Amino acid sequence: MSDHLFALGQTVAASGMGVPPGPYRIIRLLPVSNGVPQYRGKSVVDEHERALSEAAIKPVPRSIASERPVRPAPKKKR
């Protein structure tokens, strides 16, 4: 049985602890470090991948997780 609380593909919200806030999709389960499960998450907003500690994330309600994020319009070059 896995020590991880969250599953692959699940959307979670990050809250501080060195990680930009926002929704992330779990793309990989990483080993437990110092007793805390770790994850690889991909930002739903900017698509960057980051390491996430289980202590820094919480589940997102399914209705919110299924919504497509609104991305800012790209800046126009002058």
N, C-alpha and C positions, 0 to 999 in steps of 0.2 A: 504494500500500500504506500502511496506517495505522501510525503509530508507537505506537499504543496496544496494550498487552499484554492487557488485559481487554476483554471484549465486552459489548454491551448485554444486560441480563437476567442476567448472571453474578453470583453471590454471592461477596463478598469479605469478609475480616476486616480491620478497621482496627486499627492499633496505634500509639496515641499521636499525637505530632506535632500536638497541638491538636485532635484529633478524638476524641470519646468512643469507647471500644472497643466492638466488637460486630460482628455481621454487617450488611452493607449490600448492596443490590441496585443494580447499575449501571443508571442510567436515562438517562444522556446522556454522550456523549464530548465533552469540552471541549478547547480548543486546548492545544497544548504550551506550557508556560511555563518559561523558563530551561532548556530542554532536557528537562523532565520532563512527561510526559503527565498531563493532569488529567481528572477524572471528576466527574459529579454522581451521588451515591449516596443512596438512600433507606434509612433504618434499618429493618431487619426487626423490631426490637423496639418502637421508639417512633414510627416512620413519619415522622420528621423528615428533611428533605433537607439534605445537606451537600456542600460541595466536597471532593473527595478527591484527594490527590496520589498518583501511582503509587508513590512512595517510601514511602508510609504504609500501603499495603494489600498483602494477599497473598491468593492463591486459597484458597477453602474447598473441602474434598473434597466431591464430588457427593452422597455419602450424607448428610452433615451439612446441606448446602444445601437438600435436599428436605424436611427435617424442619420442622414448624411450630414457631415459637418459643413458649415459655411466657410469657405476659404476666402481670405481677402483678395481683392483684385490686385493683379501685378502692377507694380509702379511703372509708369511710362517713362521712357528715356527721352531726354530733351535734346 
